[in-house]
């Protein structure tokens, strides 16, 4: 497959977005896809964990989700031996939750509204590129 300008596309890197706000989830997946990643969206931690297949290279998750929170999801992933980098987003400044997310292994904590450049910079960092 080629992109405009003749640049060849290698296998797209999969980034999963776990966000219960459908409009934000769709926007974030769209941003990732427009930036050359294969974005996949999930409405809850359980939805993501239910289809986790080892192909996802980074997870972007809200802290506050129905069911298991984004922080709890990080703990579940680590308990499964899954060290996929996780970027956490939140609408509320809650220092205790942010410290807990970092303690569980979150790579970045971002505040809503999420700035595209900052999110993409975190994704690049997560992918080690």
C-alpha positions in Angstrom: 0.0 0.0 0.0 1.3 3.5 -0.7 0.4 6.8 0.8 0.0 10.1 -1.1 3.5 11.1 -2.2 4.6 7.6 -2.9 5.7 6.7 0.6 5.3 3.0 1.3 3.3 2.0 4.4 4.7 -0.8 6.6 2.5 -2.7 8.9 0.5 -0.2 11.0 1.1 -0.2 14.7 -2.0 -0.9 16.7 -3.1 1.6 19.4 -6.2 0.8 21.4 -8.4 3.5 22.9 -10.5 2.6 25.9 -12.9 5.4 26.5 -16.6 5.3 27.4 -17.4 8.7 25.9 -18.2 7.5 22.3 -17.6 10.9 20.6 -14.1 11.2 22.3 -13.3 7.6 21.5 -14.2 8.0 17.9 -12.2 11.3 17.7 -9.1 9.7 19.3 -9.2 6.7 17.0 -9.6 9.0 14.1 -6.6 11.1 15.2 -4.5 7.9 15.5 -5.6 6.7 12.1 -4.9 10.0 10.5 -1.4 9.9 12.1 -0.6 6.5 10.5 -1.6 4.1 13.3 -4.2 1.4 13.3 -6.6 2.8 16.0 -9.1 0.5 17.7 -11.8 1.7 20.1 -13.3 0.0 23.2 -16.0 1.3 25.5 -14.7 -0.4 28.6 -11.8 -2.2 30.1 -13.7 -5.4 29.9 -14.3 -4.9 26.2 -10.6 -4.4 25.6 -9.4 -7.3 27.9 -12.0 -9.6 26.3 -10.3 -9.3 22.8 -6.7 -8.6 23.9 -4.7 -10.6 21.4 -1.1 -9.4 21.9 -1.1 -7.2 18.8 -1.8 -3.9 20.5 1.4 -1.9 21.0 -0.1 0.9 23.2 -3.3 1.6 25.1 -4.8 5.0 25.7 -7.4 4.8 28.5 -9.6 7.0 30.5 -9.2 6.6 34.3 -13.0 6.7 34.9 -14.8 3.9 33.1 -17.8 1.7 33.8 -16.7 -1.5 35.4 -12.9 -1.7 35.9 -11.3 1.7 35.9 -8.4 2.5 33.6 -6.1 2.1 36.7 -7.5 -1.3 37.5 -7.1 -2.3 33.9 -3.4 -1.5 34.1 -3.1 -3.8 37.2 -5.0 -6.6 35.4 -2.7 -6.3 32.3 0.4 -6.4 34.5 -1.0 -9.4 36.4 -1.3 -11.2 33.0 2.3 -10.4 32.3 1.3 -7.8 29.7 3.6 -4.8 29.7 1.9 -2.9 26.9 2.6 0.8 27.5 -0.5 2.7 28.8 -1.3 6.3 28.4 -4.0 7.6 30.9 -6.4 10.4 30.2 -8.6 12.1 32.8 -11.0 15.0 33.0 -10.5 15.6 36.7 -7.3 16.6 38.4 -7.0 13.9 41.1 -3.4 13.7 42.2 -3.9 10.6 44.2 -5.3 8.7 41.2 -2.6 10.1 39.0 0.1 8.8 41.4 -1.7 5.4 41.5 -1.7 5.2 37.7 2.0 6.1 37.5 2.7 3.5 40.3 0.9 0.8 38.3 2.9 1.6 35.2 1.1 4.4 33.3 3.6 6.0 30.9 1.8 9.4 30.6 -1.1 11.1 32.4 -2.9 13.6 30.1 -5.8 15.9 31.0 -8.9 16.3 28.9 -9.3 18.0 26.6 -6.3 16.1 25.2 -4.1 18.1 22.9 -3.4 16.0 19.7 0.4 16.8 19.7 0.9 15.9 23.3 -1.0 12.6 22.9 0.9 11.7 19.7 4.2 12.6 21.5 3.3 10.1 24.2 2.4 7.5 21.7 5.8 7.9 20.0 7.4 7.6 23.4 5.4 4.5 24.2 6.4 2.9 20.9 10.1 3.7 21.5 10.2 5.5 18.1 
